[in-house]
Amino acid sequence: MPTSTRGFASMDPEKQRAIARKGGESVPNEKRSFSQNPALAAAAGRKGGQSVSPSKRSFSQNHELASMAGRKGGHASHGGARKKSEAQGEKPAED
């Protein structure tokens, strides 16, 4: 029995599924404002980036963290550069 009668977690499981299903339905392209207007998408991205104070941006404060994230992103891209260098007989870089 839920301790609260409010919120998504306290809803009947079938009602939760119905709500989740609505979120998973595709929105037609003509209703996607960013896909129709790339300038609007770029402006929104800039606005989001500017909303955080430079002193609170973790990558600007911790360059090692930024380096680790970059390496992790490179690995997540299926190691494209690594596979290419290994195919050419080069030793893979150590992490």
Secondary structure, DSSP 4 states (H G I P E B T S, - for coil): --S-SSSGGGS-HHHHHHHHHHHHSPPPGGG-HHHH-HHHHHHHHHHHHHTS-GGG-HHHH-HHHHHHHHHHHHHHTTTHHHHHHHHTTPPPPP-
